[in-house]
Amino acid sequence: MLTRAKLVTQSYFEIEKMINNEKQRGALDMIEVTASMAGTIIDILVSIGDEISVGQEVIILESMKMEVPVSAEQKGTVTEVKANVGDFVNEGEVILVLS
């Protein structure tokens, strides 16, 4: 018969195991930087391997004839650049991945 304490302990360890599995896959370590609005990328200010700080401008978009900077909301290291200069991106589209 399972007691309440055993159920809580068992659930805790199951959740901890799932989190560890996700960490091993790298899924919890990725930070996605997304386009704040639809527009054309006119400049990429970072490269793979660059250390990024909170608030740092990483991409410049042109939207409605305005230049709009996209800033990182978290710190990290650039592991992937998913767009190129001249690409059109939609609002919310992932443009950089940090770890």
C-alpha angles and dihedrals in degrees: 000000000000118000122210090254091053092050092050092046092047092049091048092053092046091053091046090051091051091050092050090050091052091048091052089053089050092236095127095047097061121100117193122210110204136194111266091210140358114281149110120288108239099170138016109205099189139052135208109287096027117134110234126203128206111280095014114144109241106166136023116214127192112218127163089353091302129113109235120190119216113212131198113251092199136032121251147115121287108247100164138018107203099186140046135217107279095029119129112227131189126227109280095018114141111248102165136023121208130188 
